[in-house]
Amino acid sequence: MKRSAIVLVCALLVSGSAFAQKSAIDEANKKMSSNDFAGARQAIQPALTNPETKDHAEAWFVAGKNEFKDYDAMLGQKSIGAAVNELDMANAVYNGYNYFQKGLKLDSIPEVDKKTGEPKRDKEGKIKVKTKYSKDMASTLGGHFGDVTEMASVYYNNKQFKKAYELWDAFVAISKNPEFKAPVIADTIIGQIQFFQALAAWQDNDNHKAITSFKNALANNYDKKEVYDYLISNYANLGPEGEAGVIETAKAALPKYGKEDSQYISVIINDCINRNDYATANSLLDDAIKAEPGNAELYNVKGAVCEAQNNIEEATKWFEKAIELKPDYAKGQFDVGRMYYNKAVETGNSFPSNLTVNEIRRKTALEVTPLYEKALPHLQKAVDLDPESDSYKRALDNVKYQLNQE
């Protein structure tokens, strides 16, 4: 066979392949026009993968258009009380959005000067682009703006958290792009959507994505207490990597919600203790106690600072002040009991080594046992208030053992 004949055969094969894929697009359009969305979906698939058409915007435009038309049909059925599968609706929106994203990128083709072969530029020096399907795709996405977040909720409720995250991300992207002409919504609404998005990432065990979305929610003025709490939790899940984030978030939350929840100042104080910065810790606590003299948790944290400085007697006074203000404060009761328990152990260990057995028994009865007896009711109270705490139970069992009350 002549070389020219081989070239001709190859050209015919390529042309035939392109024709076949164009036929696939035409077939998908035909089925879509008769509301055979499943048939159109099947017909268009080869055009999305074939090298001759997969880089053409038309294939992705038709695929996305079919998904949104299918969604609209299901929505119409739902509106008249017919049974529809909401996951099918969510999948249609999800797939339609992703098809259009691919199509929008491919549809932006730079205009080329036929004489020079260089891209044409506008007065500002930007490259001119021409589009064929972008306007329709943008209009469709803007028209389904509310459906995107609604279907994200469907995914979330069905525990498909990754897709829920992606659809809420799509909602935010559409809202920020003026080409889609979506309704203008307040930053706080965007922030709330980003909060939902963060919850989806958190449920999907992706702490990094969750942290980014929680911070985005705060940046858009959705600064409810739960955002800070979830953000602290996700940073904490990162271990040492997230320690700085925990502290940073606690500092941001303290002025807004410090009076409502003492965990924020506790985090900050613990950081001060770890850095041996007791002056700052005490200053922060003194100011906080002055502002909230009835907050038992603050007195308890003050006791922890004193304990960290080995001022045990002063620590015990602060712990006792905490349970005086709030008798049903389990942590406070435990800390008071713990102080007496530790003092009993320390006292027993301090006995001279040359004492006789009888002398040890006598000193134990006079100096150690009373301390265990003081610890007992506080530890028992802590266990009664928080029976799930293993540390409280262990401490109570140890005291009962020392008092022969097992």
Secondary structure as GFF3:
##gff-version 3
##sequence-region A 1 406
A	DSSP	alpha_helix	3	33	.	.	.	ID=ss1
A	DSSP	alpha_helix	37	49	.	.	.	ID=ss2
A	DSSP	alpha_helix	57	79	.	.	.	ID=ss3
A	DSSP	alpha_helix	86	107	.	.	.	ID=ss4
A	DSSP	beta_strand	109	110	.	.	.	ID=ss5
A	DSSP	beta_strand	129	130	.	.	.	ID=ss6
A	DSSP	alpha_helix	134	143	.	.	.	ID=ss7
A	DSSP	alpha_helix	145	157	.	.	.	ID=ss8
A	DSSP	alpha_helix	161	176	.	.	.	ID=ss9
A	DSSP	three_ten_helix	178	180	.	.	.	ID=ss10
A	DSSP	alpha_helix	187	203	.	.	.	ID=ss11
A	DSSP	alpha_helix	207	219	.	.	.	ID=ss12
A	DSSP	alpha_helix	225	237	.	.	.	ID=ss13
A	DSSP	three_ten_helix	239	242	.	.	.	ID=ss14
A	DSSP	alpha_helix	243	257	.	.	.	ID=ss15
A	DSSP	alpha_helix	263	274	.	.	.	ID=ss16
A	DSSP	alpha_helix	278	291	.	.	.	ID=ss17
A	DSSP	alpha_helix	296	308	.	.	.	ID=ss18
A	DSSP	alpha_helix	312	325	.	.	.	ID=ss19
A	DSSP	alpha_helix	330	349	.	.	.	ID=ss20
A	DSSP	alpha_helix	357	363	.	.	.	ID=ss21
A	DSSP	pi_helix	364	368	.	.	.	ID=ss22
A	DSSP	alpha_helix	369	385	.	.	.	ID=ss23
A	DSSP	alpha_helix	390	402	.	.	.	ID=ss24
###
